[in-house]
Amino acid sequence: MKKWLLIMYACMLVLGVATVATVMFIDKGQQTDEKKVDKENKKIIPEIVKPKEIELPIADKNDLQLKLKSKEVLLFDLTDEKVIFAKNADQKAFPASLTKMMTVLVAIEEIDNLHTKVTVPASIFPYITNANASVAGFQPNEQVEAKDLLYGVMLPSGADASLALALHVSGNEKDFVKLMNQKAKTLGMNNTKFKNVEGLHDHQHYTTAHDLMKLVQYAVKNPSYRKIFEAKQHTVASTSYRAQGLSFKSSMFSKLDMTKKRNFILLGGKTGYTPESGLSLASLASKNGKEYAAIVLNAPGTNRTEQFNILDTLKLYKAM
């Protein structure tokens, strides 16, 4: 009798372990499926990685033996994560329209569907006119896709597109700027403060070449951002306001002779200018199978003079 009891007890133990294992397997499978669905539904947001070399204050470095007009410069090897050239990389400077790189990044990460229709508010235009800010050419109350506004910010540097995105995401510019500053803090941009989305001059609106490099290094890992940053032109489909649509070109590429042969490929970039900031440019290039980014700030001149921000950038990439 005892023998049969022992056999029954052993069978119950085996059945119990098998049941628990089955439940655990099913639960684990469900969790895996949930993670998969969550991953598929979520936007692609790059992991924030902070390489040691770019985290530390950057000493001047001129192994390339270059004389540049720009006052603050940083050339960084994105592939090997190392500084190639540096000049006053941690000196505070005014970013002007390079501000819009953060405007675009925050908008991309905050808007779930970039094909969402957005109305360009009529209320923003008196402010833009009074500030004499650059525009992409959108009309008051015109409805366009969010992605069209993103291109309108990056390529022609449109304040109309910048403000339309800010109001769509946050309801007002001030709250959107808070998101920009939060993102800057997350990226370790410790010497940066934003006061507006379009880059108009404000003494409390500043950054460094070092901080902007952190922004570029992170942002270009986002496929949506990179596509916009590298675009040479963009066409908006027809709207109720214009049957022919709207086209605009990159402010950087439009100032370059693209037929000229170079020993590198200039992939994309964003220009900036105010009288207080001077000429600036953030750019991305490839050479010999590697990718590089350059930030040049505070070059002499205006939008109508020789573009030393672009000339300095070309010198940097050529000299490597």
Contacts in CASP RR format, 6 or more apart in sequence:
PFRMAT RR
TARGET T0000
AUTHOR 0000-0000-0000
METHOD contacts of the structure
MODEL  1
MKKWLLIMYACMLVLGVATVATVMFIDKGQQTDEKKVDKENKKIIPEIVK
PKEIELPIADKNDLQLKLKSKEVLLFDLTDEKVIFAKNADQKAFPASLTK
MMTVLVAIEEIDNLHTKVTVPASIFPYITNANASVAGFQPNEQVEAKDLL
YGVMLPSGADASLALALHVSGNEKDFVKLMNQKAKTLGMNNTKFKNVEGL
HDHQHYTTAHDLMKLVQYAVKNPSYRKIFEAKQHTVASTSYRAQGLSFKS
SMFSKLDMTKKRNFILLGGKTGYTPESGLSLASLASKNGKEYAAIVLNAP
GTNRTEQFNILDTLKLYKAM
43 108 0 8 1.000
43 109 0 8 1.000
43 112 0 8 1.000
44 222 0 8 1.000
44 223 0 8 1.000
44 224 0 8 1.000
45 109 0 8 1.000
45 222 0 8 1.000
46 218 0 8 1.000
46 219 0 8 1.000
46 221 0 8 1.000
46 222 0 8 1.000
48 186 0 8 1.000
48 187 0 8 1.000
48 218 0 8 1.000
49 218 0 8 1.000
50 188 0 8 1.000
50 214 0 8 1.000
51 81 0 8 1.000
53 81 0 8 1.000
53 82 0 8 1.000
53 83 0 8 1.000
54 76 0 8 1.000
54 81 0 8 1.000
54 83 0 8 1.000
54 210 0 8 1.000
54 213 0 8 1.000
54 214 0 8 1.000
54 217 0 8 1.000
55 188 0 8 1.000
57 90 0 8 1.000
57 210 0 8 1.000
58 74 0 8 1.000
58 83 0 8 1.000
58 86 0 8 1.000
58 89 0 8 1.000
58 90 0 8 1.000
58 210 0 8 1.000
59 86 0 8 1.000
60 86 0 8 1.000
60 87 0 8 1.000
60 88 0 8 1.000
60 89 0 8 1.000
61 83 0 8 1.000
61 84 0 8 1.000
61 85 0 8 1.000
61 86 0 8 1.000
62 85 0 8 1.000
62 86 0 8 1.000
62 87 0 8 1.000
63 84 0 8 1.000
63 85 0 8 1.000
64 84 0 8 1.000
64 85 0 8 1.000
64 316 0 8 1.000
64 319 0 8 1.000
64 320 0 8 1.000
65 319 0 8 1.000
66 85 0 8 1.000
66 315 0 8 1.000
66 316 0 8 1.000
66 319 0 8 1.000
68 87 0 8 1.000
68 296 0 8 1.000
68 312 0 8 1.000
68 315 0 8 1.000
68 316 0 8 1.000
69 299 0 8 1.000
69 300 0 8 1.000
69 308 0 8 1.000
69 311 0 8 1.000
69 312 0 8 1.000
70 87 0 8 1.000
70 279 0 8 1.000
70 280 0 8 1.000
70 296 0 8 1.000
70 297 0 8 1.000
70 298 0 8 1.000
70 299 0 8 1.000
70 308 0 8 1.000
70 309 0 8 1.000
70 312 0 8 1.000
71 87 0 8 1.000
71 88 0 8 1.000
71 91 0 8 1.000
71 93 0 8 1.000
71 297 0 8 1.000
71 298 0 8 1.000
71 299 0 8 1.000
72 87 0 8 1.000
72 88 0 8 1.000
72 89 0 8 1.000
72 91 0 8 1.000
72 93 0 8 1.000
72 208 0 8 1.000
72 209 0 8 1.000
72 295 0 8 1.000
72 296 0 8 1.000
72 297 0 8 1.000
72 298 0 8 1.000
73 85 0 8 1.000
73 86 0 8 1.000
73 87 0 8 1.000
73 88 0 8 1.000
73 89 0 8 1.000
73 209 0 8 1.000
73 294 0 8 1.000
73 295 0 8 1.000
73 296 0 8 1.000
73 297 0 8 1.000
73 312 0 8 1.000
73 316 0 8 1.000
74 83 0 8 1.000
74 85 0 8 1.000
74 86 0 8 1.000
74 87 0 8 1.000
74 89 0 8 1.000
74 209 0 8 1.000
74 210 0 8 1.000
74 212 0 8 1.000
74 213 0 8 1.000
74 294 0 8 1.000
74 295 0 8 1.000
75 83 0 8 1.000
75 84 0 8 1.000
75 85 0 8 1.000
75 86 0 8 1.000
75 292 0 8 1.000
75 293 0 8 1.000
75 294 0 8 1.000
75 316 0 8 1.000
75 317 0 8 1.000
75 320 0 8 1.000
76 82 0 8 1.000
76 83 0 8 1.000
76 84 0 8 1.000
76 213 0 8 1.000
76 217 0 8 1.000
76 292 0 8 1.000
76 293 0 8 1.000
76 294 0 8 1.000
77 83 0 8 1.000
77 84 0 8 1.000
77 290 0 8 1.000
77 291 0 8 1.000
77 292 0 8 1.000
78 217 0 8 1.000
78 220 0 8 1.000
78 284 0 8 1.000
78 290 0 8 1.000
78 291 0 8 1.000
78 292 0 8 1.000
78 293 0 8 1.000
79 289 0 8 1.000
79 290 0 8 1.000
79 291 0 8 1.000
79 292 0 8 1.000
80 290 0 8 1.000
83 89 0 8 1.000
84 292 0 8 1.000
84 316 0 8 1.000
84 320 0 8 1.000
85 316 0 8 1.000
86 209 0 8 1.000
88 209 0 8 1.000
89 208 0 8 1.000
89 209 0 8 1.000
89 210 0 8 1.000
89 213 0 8 1.000
90 191 0 8 1.000
90 208 0 8 1.000
90 209 0 8 1.000
90 210 0 8 1.000
91 208 0 8 1.000
91 209 0 8 1.000
92 191 0 8 1.000
92 206 0 8 1.000
92 207 0 8 1.000
92 208 0 8 1.000
93 206 0 8 1.000
93 207 0 8 1.000
93 208 0 8 1.000
93 209 0 8 1.000
93 277 0 8 1.000
93 280 0 8 1.000
93 297 0 8 1.000
93 298 0 8 1.000
94 201 0 8 1.000
94 205 0 8 1.000
94 206 0 8 1.000
94 207 0 8 1.000
94 274 0 8 1.000
94 276 0 8 1.000
94 277 0 8 1.000
94 278 0 8 1.000
94 298 0 8 1.000
95 199 0 8 1.000
95 205 0 8 1.000
95 206 0 8 1.000
95 207 0 8 1.000
95 212 0 8 1.000
95 272 0 8 1.000
95 277 0 8 1.000
95 280 0 8 1.000
95 297 0 8 1.000
96 199 0 8 1.000
96 201 0 8 1.000
96 272 0 8 1.000
96 273 0 8 1.000
96 274 0 8 1.000
96 277 0 8 1.000
96 278 0 8 1.000
96 280 0 8 1.000
97 134 0 8 1.000
97 157 0 8 1.000
97 198 0 8 1.000
97 199 0 8 1.000
97 270 0 8 1.000
97 271 0 8 1.000
97 272 0 8 1.000
97 273 0 8 1.000
97 280 0 8 1.000
98 199 0 8 1.000
98 207 0 8 1.000
98 212 0 8 1.000
98 270 0 8 1.000
98 272 0 8 1.000
98 280 0 8 1.000
98 281 0 8 1.000
98 282 0 8 1.000
98 295 0 8 1.000
98 297 0 8 1.000
99 194 0 8 1.000
99 196 0 8 1.000
99 197 0 8 1.000
99 198 0 8 1.000
99 199 0 8 1.000
99 205 0 8 1.000
100 153 0 8 1.000
100 154 0 8 1.000
100 157 0 8 1.000
100 158 0 8 1.000
100 162 0 8 1.000
100 197 0 8 1.000
100 198 0 8 1.000
100 199 0 8 1.000
100 270 0 8 1.000
101 154 0 8 1.000
101 212 0 8 1.000
101 215 0 8 1.000
101 216 0 8 1.000
101 219 0 8 1.000
101 229 0 8 1.000
101 270 0 8 1.000
101 282 0 8 1.000
102 180 0 8 1.000
102 183 0 8 1.000
102 184 0 8 1.000
102 194 0 8 1.000
102 215 0 8 1.000
103 153 0 8 1.000
103 162 0 8 1.000
103 165 0 8 1.000
103 166 0 8 1.000
103 176 0 8 1.000
103 180 0 8 1.000
103 197 0 8 1.000
103 198 0 8 1.000
104 150 0 8 1.000
104 153 0 8 1.000
104 154 0 8 1.000
104 219 0 8 1.000
104 225 0 8 1.000
104 228 0 8 1.000
104 229 0 8 1.000
105 183 0 8 1.000
105 215 0 8 1.000
105 218 0 8 1.000
105 219 0 8 1.000
105 222 0 8 1.000
105 225 0 8 1.000
106 169 0 8 1.000
106 176 0 8 1.000
106 179 0 8 1.000
106 180 0 8 1.000
106 183 0 8 1.000
107 146 0 8 1.000
107 149 0 8 1.000
107 150 0 8 1.000
107 153 0 8 1.000
107 165 0 8 1.000
107 166 0 8 1.000
107 169 0 8 1.000
108 114 0 8 1.000
108 150 0 8 1.000
108 222 0 8 1.000
108 224 0 8 1.000
108 225 0 8 1.000
109 183 0 8 1.000
109 222 0 8 1.000
110 169 0 8 1.000
110 179 0 8 1.000
111 146 0 8 1.000
111 165 0 8 1.000
111 168 0 8 1.000
111 169 0 8 1.000
113 146 0 8 1.000
114 145 0 8 1.000
114 146 0 8 1.000
114 147 0 8 1.000
114 150 0 8 1.000
114 224 0 8 1.000
115 145 0 8 1.000
115 146 0 8 1.000
115 147 0 8 1.000
116 145 0 8 1.000
116 146 0 8 1.000
117 143 0 8 1.000
117 144 0 8 1.000
117 145 0 8 1.000
117 146 0 8 1.000
118 143 0 8 1.000
118 144 0 8 1.000
118 145 0 8 1.000
118 146 0 8 1.000
118 149 0 8 1.000
118 164 0 8 1.000
118 165 0 8 1.000
118 168 0 8 1.000
119 141 0 8 1.000
119 142 0 8 1.000
119 143 0 8 1.000
119 164 0 8 1.000
119 168 0 8 1.000
120 138 0 8 1.000
120 139 0 8 1.000
120 140 0 8 1.000
120 141 0 8 1.000
120 142 0 8 1.000
120 143 0 8 1.000
120 144 0 8 1.000
120 149 0 8 1.000
120 160 0 8 1.000
120 161 0 8 1.000
120 164 0 8 1.000
121 140 0 8 1.000
121 141 0 8 1.000
121 163 0 8 1.000
121 164 0 8 1.000
121 167 0 8 1.000
122 140 0 8 1.000
122 141 0 8 1.000
124 160 0 8 1.000
124 163 0 8 1.000
124 164 0 8 1.000
124 167 0 8 1.000
125 140 0 8 1.000
125 160 0 8 1.000
127 163 0 8 1.000
128 135 0 8 1.000
128 159 0 8 1.000
128 160 0 8 1.000
128 163 0 8 1.000
131 159 0 8 1.000
131 198 0 8 1.000
131 200 0 8 1.000
133 158 0 8 1.000
133 159 0 8 1.000
133 198 0 8 1.000
133 200 0 8 1.000
134 156 0 8 1.000
134 157 0 8 1.000
134 158 0 8 1.000
134 159 0 8 1.000
135 156 0 8 1.000
135 158 0 8 1.000
135 159 0 8 1.000
135 160 0 8 1.000
135 161 0 8 1.000
136 149 0 8 1.000
136 152 0 8 1.000
136 153 0 8 1.000
136 155 0 8 1.000
136 156 0 8 1.000
136 157 0 8 1.000
136 158 0 8 1.000
136 160 0 8 1.000
136 161 0 8 1.000
136 246 0 8 1.000
136 248 0 8 1.000
137 156 0 8 1.000
137 158 0 8 1.000
137 160 0 8 1.000
137 246 0 8 1.000
137 248 0 8 1.000
138 144 0 8 1.000
138 149 0 8 1.000
138 152 0 8 1.000
138 160 0 8 1.000
138 161 0 8 1.000
138 164 0 8 1.000
138 246 0 8 1.000
139 241 0 8 1.000
139 242 0 8 1.000
142 239 0 8 1.000
142 240 0 8 1.000
142 241 0 8 1.000
143 239 0 8 1.000
143 240 0 8 1.000
144 236 0 8 1.000
144 239 0 8 1.000
145 236 0 8 1.000
145 237 0 8 1.000
146 165 0 8 1.000
146 168 0 8 1.000
147 224 0 8 1.000
147 228 0 8 1.000
148 161 0 8 1.000
148 234 0 8 1.000
148 236 0 8 1.000
148 237 0 8 1.000
148 246 0 8 1.000
149 161 0 8 1.000
149 164 0 8 1.000
149 165 0 8 1.000
150 161 0 8 1.000
150 165 0 8 1.000
150 224 0 8 1.000
150 228 0 8 1.000
151 161 0 8 1.000
151 228 0 8 1.000
151 231 0 8 1.000
151 234 0 8 1.000
151 236 0 8 1.000
151 248 0 8 1.000
152 158 0 8 1.000
152 161 0 8 1.000
152 234 0 8 1.000
152 248 0 8 1.000
153 161 0 8 1.000
153 162 0 8 1.000
153 165 0 8 1.000
154 228 0 8 1.000
154 229 0 8 1.000
154 231 0 8 1.000
154 250 0 8 1.000
154 270 0 8 1.000
155 228 0 8 1.000
155 231 0 8 1.000
155 233 0 8 1.000
155 234 0 8 1.000
155 248 0 8 1.000
155 249 0 8 1.000
155 250 0 8 1.000
155 251 0 8 1.000
156 248 0 8 1.000
156 249 0 8 1.000
156 251 0 8 1.000
157 251 0 8 1.000
157 270 0 8 1.000
157 271 0 8 1.000
157 272 0 8 1.000
158 198 0 8 1.000
159 198 0 8 1.000
159 200 0 8 1.000
162 197 0 8 1.000
162 198 0 8 1.000
163 173 0 8 1.000
163 197 0 8 1.000
163 198 0 8 1.000
165 176 0 8 1.000
165 197 0 8 1.000
166 172 0 8 1.000
166 173 0 8 1.000
166 176 0 8 1.000
166 177 0 8 1.000
166 197 0 8 1.000
167 173 0 8 1.000
167 176 0 8 1.000
169 176 0 8 1.000
169 179 0 8 1.000
170 176 0 8 1.000
170 178 0 8 1.000
170 179 0 8 1.000
173 196 0 8 1.000
173 197 0 8 1.000
176 197 0 8 1.000
177 194 0 8 1.000
177 195 0 8 1.000
177 196 0 8 1.000
177 197 0 8 1.000
180 194 0 8 1.000
180 197 0 8 1.000
181 192 0 8 1.000
181 193 0 8 1.000
181 194 0 8 1.000
184 192 0 8 1.000
184 193 0 8 1.000
184 194 0 8 1.000
184 211 0 8 1.000
184 215 0 8 1.000
187 214 0 8 1.000
187 215 0 8 1.000
187 218 0 8 1.000
188 211 0 8 1.000
188 214 0 8 1.000
189 207 0 8 1.000
189 211 0 8 1.000
189 212 0 8 1.000
189 214 0 8 1.000
189 215 0 8 1.000
190 211 0 8 1.000
191 206 0 8 1.000
191 207 0 8 1.000
191 208 0 8 1.000
191 210 0 8 1.000
191 211 0 8 1.000
192 206 0 8 1.000
192 207 0 8 1.000
192 208 0 8 1.000
192 211 0 8 1.000
192 212 0 8 1.000
193 204 0 8 1.000
193 205 0 8 1.000
193 206 0 8 1.000
193 207 0 8 1.000
194 205 0 8 1.000
195 202 0 8 1.000
195 204 0 8 1.000
195 205 0 8 1.000
196 202 0 8 1.000
196 205 0 8 1.000
199 205 0 8 1.000
199 274 0 8 1.000
200 274 0 8 1.000
201 274 0 8 1.000
201 275 0 8 1.000
201 276 0 8 1.000
201 277 0 8 1.000
209 295 0 8 1.000
209 296 0 8 1.000
209 297 0 8 1.000
212 282 0 8 1.000
212 295 0 8 1.000
212 297 0 8 1.000
213 293 0 8 1.000
213 295 0 8 1.000
216 282 0 8 1.000
216 284 0 8 1.000
216 293 0 8 1.000
216 295 0 8 1.000
217 293 0 8 1.000
219 225 0 8 1.000
219 226 0 8 1.000
219 229 0 8 1.000
220 226 0 8 1.000
220 229 0 8 1.000
220 284 0 8 1.000
220 293 0 8 1.000
229 268 0 8 1.000
229 269 0 8 1.000
229 270 0 8 1.000
229 284 0 8 1.000
230 267 0 8 1.000
230 268 0 8 1.000
230 269 0 8 1.000
230 284 0 8 1.000
231 250 0 8 1.000
231 268 0 8 1.000
232 249 0 8 1.000
232 250 0 8 1.000
232 253 0 8 1.000
233 247 0 8 1.000
233 248 0 8 1.000
233 249 0 8 1.000
233 250 0 8 1.000
233 253 0 8 1.000
234 247 0 8 1.000
234 248 0 8 1.000
235 245 0 8 1.000
235 246 0 8 1.000
235 247 0 8 1.000
236 245 0 8 1.000
236 246 0 8 1.000
236 247 0 8 1.000
237 245 0 8 1.000
238 244 0 8 1.000
238 245 0 8 1.000
239 245 0 8 1.000
239 246 0 8 1.000
250 268 0 8 1.000
250 269 0 8 1.000
251 270 0 8 1.000
251 271 0 8 1.000
251 272 0 8 1.000
252 268 0 8 1.000
252 269 0 8 1.000
252 270 0 8 1.000
252 271 0 8 1.000
252 281 0 8 1.000
252 283 0 8 1.000
252 310 0 8 1.000
253 268 0 8 1.000
255 271 0 8 1.000
255 307 0 8 1.000
255 310 0 8 1.000
256 266 0 8 1.000
256 310 0 8 1.000
262 314 0 8 1.000
262 317 0 8 1.000
262 318 0 8 1.000
263 287 0 8 1.000
263 318 0 8 1.000
264 285 0 8 1.000
264 286 0 8 1.000
264 287 0 8 1.000
264 292 0 8 1.000
264 317 0 8 1.000
264 318 0 8 1.000
264 320 0 8 1.000
265 285 0 8 1.000
265 286 0 8 1.000
265 287 0 8 1.000
266 283 0 8 1.000
266 284 0 8 1.000
266 285 0 8 1.000
266 314 0 8 1.000
266 317 0 8 1.000
267 283 0 8 1.000
267 284 0 8 1.000
267 285 0 8 1.000
267 286 0 8 1.000
267 291 0 8 1.000
268 283 0 8 1.000
268 284 0 8 1.000
268 285 0 8 1.000
269 281 0 8 1.000
269 282 0 8 1.000
269 283 0 8 1.000
269 284 0 8 1.000
270 281 0 8 1.000
270 282 0 8 1.000
270 283 0 8 1.000
271 279 0 8 1.000
271 280 0 8 1.000
271 281 0 8 1.000
271 309 0 8 1.000
271 310 0 8 1.000
272 279 0 8 1.000
272 280 0 8 1.000
272 281 0 8 1.000
272 309 0 8 1.000
273 279 0 8 1.000
273 280 0 8 1.000
273 302 0 8 1.000
273 303 0 8 1.000
275 302 0 8 1.000
277 297 0 8 1.000
277 298 0 8 1.000
278 297 0 8 1.000
278 298 0 8 1.000
278 299 0 8 1.000
278 300 0 8 1.000
278 301 0 8 1.000
278 302 0 8 1.000
279 298 0 8 1.000
279 299 0 8 1.000
279 300 0 8 1.000
279 301 0 8 1.000
279 302 0 8 1.000
279 303 0 8 1.000
279 307 0 8 1.000
279 308 0 8 1.000
279 309 0 8 1.000
280 295 0 8 1.000
280 296 0 8 1.000
280 297 0 8 1.000
280 298 0 8 1.000
280 299 0 8 1.000
280 309 0 8 1.000
281 294 0 8 1.000
281 295 0 8 1.000
281 296 0 8 1.000
281 299 0 8 1.000
281 309 0 8 1.000
281 310 0 8 1.000
281 312 0 8 1.000
281 313 0 8 1.000
282 293 0 8 1.000
282 294 0 8 1.000
282 295 0 8 1.000
283 293 0 8 1.000
283 294 0 8 1.000
283 313 0 8 1.000
284 291 0 8 1.000
284 292 0 8 1.000
284 293 0 8 1.000
285 291 0 8 1.000
285 292 0 8 1.000
285 293 0 8 1.000
285 294 0 8 1.000
285 317 0 8 1.000
286 292 0 8 1.000
287 317 0 8 1.000
287 320 0 8 1.000
292 317 0 8 1.000
292 320 0 8 1.000
294 313 0 8 1.000
294 316 0 8 1.000
294 317 0 8 1.000
296 309 0 8 1.000
296 312 0 8 1.000
296 313 0 8 1.000
296 316 0 8 1.000
299 307 0 8 1.000
299 308 0 8 1.000
299 309 0 8 1.000
299 312 0 8 1.000
300 308 0 8 1.000
301 308 0 8 1.000
END
